Amino acid sequence: MQKFTKIEISWIIIELDKAAAELSRLANEPNDRDFSKMYRLRSEQYADISRRLRLALKKGSKRIEIK
């Protein structure tokens, strides 16, 4: 079993938020229209993962299920 501390999960959340913001910025650049939808989708996915991890930390969840 892998174990992560609350601090490590917080770091992951921060990095996911940074990546989501960068992808969102790239999605809005006029010269990357071909990849715009992909960037936007990935940004939304990272933001959702970050939100769920933050919620798990807030609720004090000790278990995170991997599917």
MMTF fields as JSON, N, C-alpha, C and O atoms, coordinates in Angstrom:
{
  "mmtfVersion": "1.0.0",
  "mmtfProducer": "UNKNOWN",
  "numBonds": 267,
  "numAtoms": 268,
  "numGroups": 67,
  "numChains": 1,
  "numModels": 1,
  "chainsPerModel": [1],
  "groupsPerChain": [67],
  "chainIdList": ["A"],
  "bondAtomList": [4, 2, 8, 6, 12, 10, 16, 14, 20, 18, 24, 22, 28, 26, 32, 30, 36, 34, 40, 38, 44, 42, 48, 46, 52, 50, 56, 54, 60, 58, 64, 62, 68, 66, 72, 70, 76, 74, 80, 78, 84, 82, 88, 86, 92, 90, 96, 94, 100, 98, 104, 102, 108, 106, 112, 110, 116, 114, 120, 118, 124, 122, 128, 126, 132, 130, 136, 134, 140, 138, 144, 142, 148, 146, 152, 150, 156, 154, 160, 158, 164, 162, 168, 166, 172, 170, 176, 174, 180, 178, 184, 182, 188, 186, 192, 190, 196, 194, 200, 198, 204, 202, 208, 206, 212, 210, 216, 214, 220, 218, 224, 222, 228, 226, 232, 230, 236, 234, 240, 238, 244, 242, 248, 246, 252, 250, 256, 254, 260, 258, 264, 262],
  "bondOrderList": [1, 1, 1, 1, 1, 1, 1, 1, 1, 1, 1, 1, 1, 1, 1, 1, 1, 1, 1, 1, 1, 1, 1, 1, 1, 1, 1, 1, 1, 1, 1, 1, 1, 1, 1, 1, 1, 1, 1, 1, 1, 1, 1, 1, 1, 1, 1, 1, 1, 1, 1, 1, 1, 1, 1, 1, 1, 1, 1, 1, 1, 1, 1, 1, 1, 1],
  "groupList": [{"groupName": "MET", "atomNameList": ["N", "CA", "C", "O"], "elementList": ["N", "C", "C", "O"], "formalChargeList": [0, 0, 0, 0], "bondAtomList": [1, 0, 2, 1, 3, 2], "bondOrderList": [1, 1, 2], "singleLetterCode": "M", "chemCompType": "L-PEPTIDE LINKING"}, {"groupName": "GLN", "atomNameList": ["N", "CA", "C", "O"], "elementList": ["N", "C", "C", "O"], "formalChargeList": [0, 0, 0, 0], "bondAtomList": [1, 0, 2, 1, 3, 2], "bondOrderList": [1, 1, 2], "singleLetterCode": "Q", "chemCompType": "L-PEPTIDE LINKING"}, {"groupName": "LYS", "atomNameList": ["N", "CA", "C", "O"], "elementList": ["N", "C", "C", "O"], "formalChargeList": [0, 0, 0, 0], "bondAtomList": [1, 0, 2, 1, 3, 2], "bondOrderList": [1, 1, 2], "singleLetterCode": "K", "chemCompType": "L-PEPTIDE LINKING"}, {"groupName": "PHE", "atomNameList": ["N", "CA", "C", "O"], "elementList": ["N", "C", "C", "O"], "formalChargeList": [0, 0, 0, 0], "bondAtomList": [1, 0, 2, 1, 3, 2], "bondOrderList": [1, 1, 2], "singleLetterCode": "F", "chemCompType": "L-PEPTIDE LINKING"}, {"groupName": "THR", "atomNameList": ["N", "CA", "C", "O"], "elementList": ["N", "C", "C", "O"], "formalChargeList": [0, 0, 0, 0], "bondAtomList": [1, 0, 2, 1, 3, 2], "bondOrderList": [1, 1, 2], "singleLetterCode": "T", "chemCompType": "L-PEPTIDE LINKING"}, {"groupName": "ILE", "atomNameList": ["N", "CA", "C", "O"], "elementList": ["N", "C", "C", "O"], "formalChargeList": [0, 0, 0, 0], "bondAtomList": [1, 0, 2, 1, 3, 2], "bondOrderList": [1, 1, 2], "singleLetterCode": "I", "chemCompType": "L-PEPTIDE LINKING"}, {"groupName": "GLU", "atomNameList": ["N", "CA", "C", "O"], "elementList": ["N", "C", "C", "O"], "formalChargeList": [0, 0, 0, 0], "bondAtomList": [1, 0, 2, 1, 3, 2], "bondOrderList": [1, 1, 2], "singleLetterCode": "E", "chemCompType": "L-PEPTIDE LINKING"}, {"groupName": "SER", "atomNameList": ["N", "CA", "C", "O"], "elementList": ["N", "C", "C", "O"], "formalChargeList": [0, 0, 0, 0], "bondAtomList": [1, 0, 2, 1, 3, 2], "bondOrderList": [1, 1, 2], "singleLetterCode": "S", "chemCompType": "L-PEPTIDE LINKING"}, {"groupName": "TRP", "atomNameList": ["N", "CA", "C", "O"], "elementList": ["N", "C", "C", "O"], "formalChargeList": [0, 0, 0, 0], "bondAtomList": [1, 0, 2, 1, 3, 2], "bondOrderList": [1, 1, 2], "singleLetterCode": "W", "chemCompType": "L-PEPTIDE LINKING"}, {"groupName": "LEU", "atomNameList": ["N", "CA", "C", "O"], "elementList": ["N", "C", "C", "O"], "formalChargeList": [0, 0, 0, 0], "bondAtomList": [1, 0, 2, 1, 3, 2], "bondOrderList": [1, 1, 2], "singleLetterCode": "L", "chemCompType": "L-PEPTIDE LINKING"}, {"groupName": "ASP", "atomNameList": ["N", "CA", "C", "O"], "elementList": ["N", "C", "C", "O"], "formalChargeList": [0, 0, 0, 0], "bondAtomList": [1, 0, 2, 1, 3, 2], "bondOrderList": [1, 1, 2], "singleLetterCode": "D", "chemCompType": "L-PEPTIDE LINKING"}, {"groupName": "ALA", "atomNameList": ["N", "CA", "C", "O"], "elementList": ["N", "C", "C", "O"], "formalChargeList": [0, 0, 0, 0], "bondAtomList": [1, 0, 2, 1, 3, 2], "bondOrderList": [1, 1, 2], "singleLetterCode": "A", "chemCompType": "L-PEPTIDE LINKING"}, {"groupName": "ARG", "atomNameList": ["N", "CA", "C", "O"], "elementList": ["N", "C", "C", "O"], "formalChargeList": [0, 0, 0, 0], "bondAtomList": [1, 0, 2, 1, 3, 2], "bondOrderList": [1, 1, 2], "singleLetterCode": "R", "chemCompType": "L-PEPTIDE LINKING"}, {"groupName": "ASN", "atomNameList": ["N", "CA", "C", "O"], "elementList": ["N", "C", "C", "O"], "formalChargeList": [0, 0, 0, 0], "bondAtomList": [1, 0, 2, 1, 3, 2], "bondOrderList": [1, 1, 2], "singleLetterCode": "N", "chemCompType": "L-PEPTIDE LINKING"}, {"groupName": "PRO", "atomNameList": ["N", "CA", "C", "O"], "elementList": ["N", "C", "C", "O"], "formalChargeList": [0, 0, 0, 0], "bondAtomList": [1, 0, 2, 1, 3, 2], "bondOrderList": [1, 1, 2], "singleLetterCode": "P", "chemCompType": "L-PEPTIDE LINKING"}, {"groupName": "TYR", "atomNameList": ["N", "CA", "C", "O"], "elementList": ["N", "C", "C", "O"], "formalChargeList": [0, 0, 0, 0], "bondAtomList": [1, 0, 2, 1, 3, 2], "bondOrderList": [1, 1, 2], "singleLetterCode": "Y", "chemCompType": "L-PEPTIDE LINKING"}, {"groupName": "GLY", "atomNameList": ["N", "CA", "C", "O"], "elementList": ["N", "C", "C", "O"], "formalChargeList": [0, 0, 0, 0], "bondAtomList": [1, 0, 2, 1, 3, 2], "bondOrderList": [1, 1, 2], "singleLetterCode": "G", "chemCompType": "PEPTIDE LINKING"}],
  "groupTypeList": [0, 1, 2, 3, 4, 2, 5, 6, 5, 7, 8, 5, 5, 5, 6, 9, 10, 2, 11, 11, 11, 6, 9, 7, 12, 9, 11, 13, 6, 14, 13, 10, 12, 10, 3, 7, 2, 0, 15, 12, 9, 12, 7, 6, 1, 15, 11, 10, 5, 7, 12, 12, 9, 12, 9, 11, 9, 2, 2, 16, 7, 2, 12, 5, 6, 5, 2],
  "groupIdList": [1, 2, 3, 4, 5, 6, 7, 8, 9, 10, 11, 12, 13, 14, 15, 16, 17, 18, 19, 20, 21, 22, 23, 24, 25, 26, 27, 28, 29, 30, 31, 32, 33, 34, 35, 36, 37, 38, 39, 40, 41, 42, 43, 44, 45, 46, 47, 48, 49, 50, 51, 52, 53, 54, 55, 56, 57, 58, 59, 60, 61, 62, 63, 64, 65, 66, 67],
  "secStructList": [7, 7, 7, 7, 7, 2, 2, 2, 2, 2, 2, 2, 2, 2, 2, 2, 2, 2, 2, 2, 2, 2, 2, 2, 2, 2, 2, 6, 7, 4, 4, 4, 6, 6, 6, 2, 2, 2, 2, 2, 2, 2, 2, 2, 2, 2, 2, 2, 2, 2, 2, 2, 2, 2, 2, 2, 2, 2, 2, 6, 7, 7, 7, 7, 7, 7, 7],
  "xCoordList": [0.841, 0.0, 0.894, 1.895, 0.517, 1.235, 0.621, -0.596, 1.471, 0.996, 1.478, 2.619, 0.585, 0.914, 0.51, -0.53, 1.327, 0.978, 0.029, -0.13, -0.591, -1.469, -0.679, -1.191, 0.561, 1.424, 1.683, 1.606, 1.985, 2.231, 0.987, 1.087, -0.172, -1.419, -1.621, -2.071, -1.296, -1.413, -0.499, -0.883, 0.712, 1.636, 1.074, 1.17, 0.496, -0.107, -1.234, -1.353, -2.052, -3.155, -2.619, -3.149, -1.577, -0.981, -0.482, -0.722, 0.206, 0.739, -0.38, -0.28, -1.433, -2.577, -3.233, -3.625, -3.355, -3.935, -3.08, -3.601, -1.754, -0.84, -0.975, -1.056, -0.997, -1.114, -2.451, -2.511, -3.518, -4.844, -4.858, -5.416, -4.251, -4.203, -3.396, -3.795, -2.268, -1.438, -2.165, -2.118, -2.831, -3.579, -4.749, -5.064, -5.38, -6.47, -5.938, -6.576, -4.76, -4.136, -3.816, -4.071, -3.26, -2.926, -4.182, -4.154, -5.268, -6.52, -7.042, -7.76, -6.684, -7.183, -6.234, -6.549, -5.081, -4.143, -4.613, -4.998, -4.58, -5.095, -4.279, -4.83, -2.996, -2.17, -2.249, -1.655, -2.954, -3.073, -4.508, -4.945, -5.237, -6.646, -6.829, -7.854, -5.837, -5.946, -5.996, -6.667, -5.281, -5.204, -6.075, -6.087, -6.791, -7.567, -8.539, -8.598, -9.292, -10.272, -9.594, -10.078, -8.471, -7.74, -7.183, -7.269, -6.611, -6.095, -7.21, -7.033, -8.347, -9.469, -9.974, -10.238, -10.104, -10.555, -9.574, -9.991, -8.289, -7.289, -7.278, -7.116, -7.445, -7.51, -8.686, -8.544, -9.841, -11.017, -10.792, -11.218, -10.13, -9.854, -8.915, -9.155, -7.856, -6.922, -7.618, -7.406, -8.444, -9.171, -10.116, -10.258, -10.758, -11.664, -10.909, -11.353, -9.785, -8.974, -8.514, -8.573, -8.06, -7.632, -8.774, -8.573, -9.96, -11.13, -11.444, -11.714, -11.405, -11.73, -10.683, -11.03, -9.412, -8.369, -8.514, -8.362, -8.81, -9.005, -10.176, -10.104, -11.246, -12.418, -12.064, -12.501, -11.278, -10.855, -10.027, -10.188, -9.144, -8.342, -9.223, -9.059, -10.162, -11.039, -11.886, -12.073, -12.398, -13.247, -12.431, -12.986, -11.119, -10.27, -10.314, -10.05, -10.645, -10.708, -9.342, -8.317, -9.34, -8.098, -7.903, -6.83, -8.958, -8.879, -9.29, -10.262, -8.525, -8.851, -8.867, -7.88, -9.97, -10.117, -9.532, -9.798, -8.748, -8.203, -9.008, -9.115, -9.57, -10.371, -9.672, -10.185],
  "yCoordList": [-1.172, 0.0, 1.246, 1.309, 2.215, 3.486, 4.441, 4.474, 5.215, 6.188, 7.569, 7.751, 8.54, 9.929, 10.766, 10.524, 11.743, 12.637, 13.718, 13.9, 14.425, 15.533, 16.603, 17.227, 16.815, 17.8, 17.377, 18.206, 16.111, 15.627, 15.777, 16.156, 15.48, 15.657, 17.135, 17.482, 18.003, 19.451, 19.901, 20.736, 19.346, 19.684, 19.235, 19.957, 18.055, 17.541, 18.468, 18.776, 18.908, 19.821, 21.116, 21.608, 21.662, 22.91, 22.723, 23.572, 21.623, 21.38, 21.147, 21.589, 20.463, 20.272, 21.608, 21.843, 22.484, 23.812, 24.628, 25.31, 24.552, 25.263, 24.737, 25.513, 23.421, 22.817, 23.177, 23.457, 23.17, 23.522, 24.967, 25.263, 25.858, 27.274, 27.459, 28.217, 26.767, 26.87, 26.325, 26.929, 25.193, 24.623, 25.519, 25.645, 26.132, 27.058, 28.262, 28.74, 28.738, 29.852, 29.45, 30.208, 28.257, 27.77, 27.594, 27.825, 27.19, 26.985, 28.291, 28.288, 29.399, 30.707, 31.437, 32.529, 30.843, 31.488, 31.29, 30.187, 32.35, 32.26, 31.354, 30.831, 31.154, 30.348, 28.849, 28.061, 28.432, 27.014, 26.513, 25.687, 26.984, 26.601, 25.106, 24.538, 24.465, 23.029, 22.22, 21.191, 22.695, 21.969, 22.588, 22.107, 23.631, 24.377, 23.502, 23.593, 22.667, 21.816, 20.794, 20.505, 20.248, 19.275, 19.935, 19.371, 21.14, 21.87, 22.183, 22.031, 22.616, 22.965, 21.73, 21.799, 20.611, 19.374, 18.941, 18.614, 18.935, 18.515, 19.473, 19.038, 20.752, 21.731, 21.436, 21.493, 21.124, 20.787, 19.505, 19.402, 18.538, 17.28, 17.505, 16.979, 18.279, 18.567, 19.331, 19.047, 20.294, 21.071, 20.178, 20.356, 19.228, 18.318, 17.386, 17.147, 16.869, 16.008, 16.801, 16.313, 18.022, 18.891, 19.132, 19.072, 19.4, 19.653, 18.436, 18.565, 17.242, 16.028, 15.718, 15.278, 15.941, 15.734, 16.735, 16.384, 17.985, 19.018, 18.65, 18.823, 18.146, 17.723, 16.557, 16.525, 15.61, 14.477, 14.961, 14.457, 15.934, 16.48, 17.21, 17.062, 18.003, 18.795, 17.895, 18.184, 16.803, 15.881, 14.948, 14.231, 14.957, 14.09, 12.639, 11.733, 12.419, 11.051, 10.378, 10.971, 9.164, 8.405, 7.459, 6.881, 7.302, 6.371, 7.065, 7.819, 6.79, 7.269, 6.038, 5.306, 5.816, 4.618, 4.835, 5.85, 3.887, 3.894, 2.908, 1.735, 3.373, 2.493, 2.28, 1.568],
  "zCoordList": [0.0, 0.0, 0.0, 0.713, -0.8, -0.847, 0.168, 0.347, 0.826, 1.804, 1.404, 0.979, 1.55, 1.276, 2.476, 3.088, 2.81, 3.906, 3.388, 2.181, 4.318, 3.927, 3.187, 2.257, 3.597, 2.932, 1.488, 0.581, 1.267, -0.092, -0.971, -2.138, -0.41, -1.167, -1.478, -2.57, -0.533, -0.764, -1.896, -2.715, -1.94, -3.029, -4.373, -5.365, -4.402, -5.636, -6.086, -7.272, -5.147, -5.457, -6.06, -7.056, -5.461, -5.965, -7.394, -8.252, -7.651, -8.995, -10.014, -11.159, -9.604, -10.503, -10.832, -11.975, -9.836, -10.071, -11.03, -11.912, -10.851, -11.759, -13.189, -14.141, -13.325, -14.654, -15.299, -16.496, -14.507, -15.031, -15.516, -16.573, -14.757, -15.148, -16.437, -17.322, -16.534, -17.742, -18.97, -20.042, -18.816, -19.942, -20.345, -21.529, -19.367, -19.663, -20.449, -21.388, -20.046, -20.771, -22.21, -23.146, -22.376, -23.716, -24.573, -25.782, -23.945, -24.694, -25.273, -26.272, -24.652, -25.105, -26.051, -26.524, -26.327, -27.254, -28.691, -29.077, -29.474, -30.85, -31.777, -32.745, -31.513, -32.422, -32.13, -32.866, -31.093, -30.756, -30.892, -30.09, -31.871, -32.022, -32.268, -31.894, -32.896, -33.159, -31.871, -31.795, -30.868, -29.601, -28.515, -27.382, -28.844, -27.863, -27.068, -25.842, -27.758, -27.075, -26.172, -25.078, -26.632, -25.833, -24.567, -23.476, -24.724, -23.571, -22.577, -21.369, -23.088, -22.218, -21.455, -20.255, -22.16, -21.518, -20.428, -19.317, -20.733, -19.75, -18.556, -17.416, -18.809, -17.733, -16.798, -15.577, -17.375, -16.571, -15.773, -14.623, -16.381, -15.681, -14.493, -13.406, -14.694, -13.604, -12.485, -11.306, -12.856, -11.846, -11.054, -9.845, -11.707, -11.013, -10.063, -8.94, -10.507, -9.634, -8.415, -7.287, -8.654, -7.561, -6.576, -5.363, -7.09, -6.247, -5.379, -4.185, -5.998, -5.245, -4.18, -3.084, -4.487, -3.485, -2.338, -1.168, -2.693, -1.665, -0.756, 0.461, -1.349, -0.581, 0.35, 1.501, -0.144, 0.687, 1.875, 2.986, 1.651, 2.752, 3.761, 4.972, 3.238, 4.109, 5.001, 6.183, 4.434, 5.191, 6.076, 6.908, 5.898, 6.703, 6.259, 7.05, 5.0, 4.483, 4.597, 4.26, 5.063, 5.182, 4.01, 3.838, 3.196, 2.074, 0.794, 0.752, -0.249, -1.594, -2.478, -2.558, -3.129, -3.954, -5.348, -5.991, -5.8, -7.149, -7.981, -7.625, -9.081, -9.941, -11.254, -12.118]
}
